[in-house]
Amino acid sequence: MPAPPHDASGHTWHHPDRVLLDIVKRGPAAIVGNGYESDMPGYEDVLTDDEITAIIDYIKSTWPNRIRASQESRSLADEQAQP
């Protein structure tokens, strides 16, 4: 499956930052499992966490304020739920 658009019409913003970082690091197939196939590889051997975070931050900078605020709320809730 091709990656969804990373703008407001896609679903990237539905995920908290922790999940986005994990998807970029390990690839969607590793996250979803159950034989899920994706054209996107994991980049953990190519990019550092800081580089991945910078890419995610750039993508988020293109979203409308409403979408950024919604994704930020998801990320905060996710952080608070982590042990």
C-alpha positions in Angstrom: 0.0 0.0 0.0 1.3 3.5 -0.7 1.7 6.0 2.1 -1.3 8.2 2.7 -1.0 11.9 2.0 0.6 13.6 5.0 -1.6 16.7 4.6 -4.9 17.4 6.3 -6.7 15.0 4.0 -4.6 12.0 5.1 -4.6 10.3 8.5 -1.1 10.9 9.6 -2.3 13.5 12.0 -4.5 10.9 13.8 -1.4 9.4 15.3 0.6 10.7 18.3 4.2 11.6 17.8 5.4 8.4 19.5 3.6 6.3 16.9 4.7 8.4 13.9 8.3 8.1 15.0 7.9 4.3 15.4 6.3 4.0 11.9 9.1 5.9 10.2 11.8 3.9 12.2 10.4 0.4 11.7 8.0 0.8 8.7 4.2 0.3 8.7 4.4 -3.5 8.1 6.4 -3.9 11.3 3.8 -1.8 13.2 0.6 -3.3 11.8 1.8 -6.9 11.5 -0.4 -9.8 10.3 1.2 -9.8 6.9 0.4 -6.1 6.2 2.3 -5.0 3.1 3.6 -1.5 2.5 5.9 0.2 0.0 7.5 2.2 2.9 10.5 0.6 4.5 11.7 1.4 8.0 14.5 4.0 8.2 16.1 3.2 11.6 19.3 2.3 9.8 19.3 5.5 7.8 18.0 8.2 10.0 18.5 9.1 13.6 15.6 9.8 15.9 16.4 13.5 15.8 16.3 13.4 12.0 13.0 11.5 12.0 11.6 14.0 14.5 12.7 16.9 12.3 10.9 15.4 9.3 7.8 14.8 11.3 7.9 18.4 12.6 8.2 19.7 9.1 5.2 17.6 7.9 3.2 18.9 10.9 4.2 22.5 10.0 2.2 22.2 6.8 -1.1 21.3 8.6 -3.8 23.8 9.4 -3.9 25.0 13.0 -7.0 22.9 13.8 -5.3 19.7 12.7 -2.0 20.5 14.5 -3.9 21.2 17.7 -5.8 17.9 17.4 -2.6 15.9 16.8 -0.9 17.7 19.6 -3.7 16.7 22.0 -3.4 13.1 20.9 0.4 13.2 21.5 -0.1 14.7 25.0 -2.7 12.1 25.9 -0.4 9.4 24.6 2.5 10.7 26.7 0.4 10.8 29.8 -0.8 7.2 29.2 2.8 5.8 28.9 4.2 4.2 32.1 
